[in-house]
Amino acid sequence: MTYPVITIDGPSGAGKGTLSLLLAKQYGFHLLDSGAIYRLGALAAKLLDVNIDDESAVANICQYLDVEFEPTESGVAVILNGQDVSQSLRTEEIGMMASTIAAYPSVREALVERQRSFARNPGLIADGRDMGTTIFPNANAKIFLTAGAEDRAKRRYNQLMEAGCEADYSQILADIEQRDLNDAGRAVSPLAPADDALLIDSSTMGIDEVCQTVVSHLQSLKII
């Protein structure tokens, strides 16, 4: 590769999105939120009233997704067909639907090349679950960020409450645990760290500490 690709993998709620955005802003790199792409596929299927159990129909939708990621002051705006759907993507319903369609081989195949197309100069931060193992196996640096299920559920609960949304901690925890099982147990690209990934458990770490750990790692590899 003529430009650096840095992958950030891990389970839902570990802080991958925040870390990826901080790194992308710090280095001026492009950003790929692969989890958002699967959520976009799920949302598009819902908006078109397509049954997510229909793998072929969902794969066809995913093949033609018109997606853009636009950095903002507060994060990243996700654009689907010219419309900002950032808030719609973050519901627990869409999250569970995304986990379901991510297990479909034809859906993953349809989105692989779309994801790889985000890699371009001056560099890319790729956030997901199989970025370092499947999508960018030759990435310059790979990070696997994790945290305990209860810690991730608390973070998600607090985010929803701060946003003025209704939240049920017990249900959020149950959803995260089920999603972990789905992601780790799927036949295609199961959630697992790449052999050469740096493993970071953020359960007792703040985002600044996590970010500095990654920056130090990138500097040691002489990528940045």
C-alpha positions in Angstrom: 0.0 0.0 0.0 1.2 3.5 -0.8 -0.8 5.0 2.1 -1.3 3.8 5.6 -4.4 1.8 6.6 -5.1 1.4 10.3 -7.8 -1.0 11.4 -9.7 -0.7 14.7 -11.7 -3.9 15.4 -13.7 -5.0 18.5 -17.2 -5.7 19.9 -20.0 -3.2 20.0 -19.6 -0.4 22.6 -15.9 -0.8 23.2 -15.2 2.8 22.0 -14.0 2.0 18.4 -16.0 4.8 16.9 -14.7 7.5 19.2 -11.1 6.3 18.9 -11.3 6.1 15.1 -12.7 9.6 14.8 -10.0 11.0 17.1 -7.3 9.3 15.0 -8.8 10.4 11.7 -9.0 14.0 12.8 -5.5 14.0 14.3 -3.9 12.6 11.1 -6.3 14.0 8.5 -7.2 10.4 7.3 -10.3 9.2 5.7 -12.7 7.3 8.0 -14.7 4.1 7.4 -17.3 3.0 9.9 -18.0 -0.5 8.6 -20.6 -1.0 11.3 -22.5 1.9 10.0 -22.5 0.3 6.5 -24.2 -2.8 7.8 -26.6 -0.6 9.8 -27.3 1.3 6.6 -28.1 -2.0 4.8 -30.5 -2.8 7.6 -32.1 0.6 7.6 -32.4 0.6 3.8 -34.1 -2.8 4.0 -36.5 -1.5 6.6 -37.3 1.6 4.7 -38.0 -0.5 1.6 -40.0 -2.9 3.6 -37.7 -5.8 2.7 -37.7 -8.8 5.1 -34.1 -9.1 6.5 -34.6 -12.9 6.4 -34.5 -12.6 2.6 -30.7 -12.8 2.1 -30.8 -12.3 -1.6 -33.0 -9.2 -1.4 -30.9 -7.6 1.3 -27.7 -8.3 -0.6 -29.1 -6.6 -3.7 -29.9 -3.5 -1.6 -26.4 -3.5 -0.1 -24.8 -3.7 -3.5 -26.1 -0.3 -4.5 -25.9 1.6 -1.2 -25.1 5.3 -1.8 -23.0 6.1 1.3 -20.9 8.9 2.5 -19.2 9.7 5.9 -18.9 13.4 6.6 -17.0 14.6 9.7 -18.8 17.1 11.9 -18.0 19.0 15.1 -19.8 16.4 17.1 -18.8 13.3 15.2 -19.5 11.8 11.8 -22.6 12.3 9.8 -23.7 9.2 7.9 -25.4 10.0 4.6 -27.6 7.6 2.8 -28.9 8.7 -0.6 -28.2 12.3 0.3 -30.0 12.2 3.6 -28.4 12.4 7.1 -29.6 9.2 8.8 -27.0 9.2 11.7 -29.7 9.1 14.4 -31.8 6.5 12.8 -28.8 4.1 12.5 -28.1 4.1 16.3 -31.3 2.5 17.5 -31.0 -0.9 19.2 -33.4 -2.3 16.6 -31.2 -1.4 13.7 -28.2 -2.6 15.6 -29.7 -6.1 16.0 -30.8 -6.1 12.3 -27.3 -5.2 11.2 -25.8 -8.1 13.2 -28.3 -10.4 11.5 -27.5 -9.3 7.9 -23.8 -9.2 8.6 -23.9 -13.0 8.9 -25.1 -13.4 5.3 -22.2 -14.3 3.0 -23.8 -12.6 0.0 -24.3 -9.4 1.9 -20.7 -9.4 3.1 -19.5 -10.1 -0.4 -21.5 -7.2 -1.8 -20.0 -4.8 0.8 -16.4 -5.9 0.7 -15.3 -4.0 -2.3 -17.3 -1.0 -1.3 -15.4 -0.9 2.0 -12.0 -1.4 0.4 -12.7 1.6 -1.9 -12.5 3.9 1.2 -8.7 3.2 1.3 -7.0 6.1 -0.4 -4.5 8.9 0.2 -3.5 10.3 2.6 -4.6 7.2 4.7 -7.6 5.4 6.2 -8.9 4.6 9.7 -11.2 1.6 9.3 -13.5 0.8 12.2 -15.3 -2.5 12.4 -15.3 -6.2 13.4 -13.3 -7.8 10.6 -11.3 -4.9 9.2 -7.9 -6.4 10.1 -8.8 -10.0 9.4 -10.9 -9.9 6.2 -11.2 -6.5 4.6 -7.7 -5.2 5.1 -5.5 -8.2 6.0 -2.4 -6.3 4.9 -3.1 -3.2 7.0 -0.1 -1.3 8.3 -1.4 -1.5 11.8 -4.2 -3.4 13.5 -5.9 -2.6 16.8 -8.4 -4.8 18.7 -10.3 -2.8 21.2 -12.5 -4.5 23.7 -14.2 -4.1 27.2 -16.5 -6.1 29.4 -20.1 -6.4 28.4 -21.4 -4.6 31.5 -19.0 -1.7 31.0 -20.1 -1.4 27.4 -23.8 -1.6 28.4 -23.3 1.2 30.9 -21.6 3.4 28.3 -24.5 2.8 25.9 -27.1 3.5 28.6 -25.4 6.8 29.5 -25.1 7.9 25.9 -28.8 7.3 25.4 -29.8 9.1 28.6 -27.6 12.1 27.8 -29.2 12.2 24.3 -32.6 12.4 26.0 -33.7 8.9 24.8 -35.4 6.3 26.8 -33.1 3.5 27.9 -33.4 0.1 29.7 -30.0 -1.0 31.0 -31.0 -4.6 31.4 -32.2 -4.8 27.8 -29.1 -3.0 26.5 -26.9 -5.5 28.3 -28.9 -8.5 26.9 -28.7 -7.1 23.4 -24.9 -6.6 23.7 -24.4 -10.1 25.0 -26.6 -11.5 22.2 -24.8 -9.5 19.6 -21.4 -10.7 20.9 -22.6 -14.3 20.5 -23.9 -13.6 17.0 -20.7 -11.9 16.0 -18.3 -14.4 17.5 -20.3 -17.4 16.3 -21.0 -16.5 12.7 -19.5 -18.7 10.0 -18.2 -15.8 7.9 -15.6 -13.5 9.3 -16.4 -14.1 13.0 -15.4 -11.4 15.5 -11.8 -12.2 16.5 -8.5 -10.2 16.8 -6.0 -10.6 13.9 -2.9 -12.5 14.9 -0.8 -9.3 14.6 -3.3 -6.9 16.3 -2.5 -4.9 19.4 -5.1 -5.9 22.0 -6.5 -3.1 24.3 -9.1 -3.7 27.1 -10.7 -0.3 27.6 -12.8 -1.4 30.6 -10.9 0.8 33.1 -9.4 3.3 30.6 -10.5 6.7 29.4 -10.6 7.5 25.7 -7.6 9.8 26.0 -5.5 7.0 27.5 -6.7 4.5 24.8 -5.8 7.0 22.1 -2.4 7.7 23.5 -1.7 4.0 23.7 -2.6 3.6 20.0 -0.6 6.7 19.0 2.5 5.4 20.8 2.0 2.0 19.0 1.8 3.7 15.6 4.9 5.7 16.3 6.8 2.6 17.4 5.8 1.0 14.0 7.0 4.3 12.3 3.6 4.5 10.5 3.0 8.1 11.5 
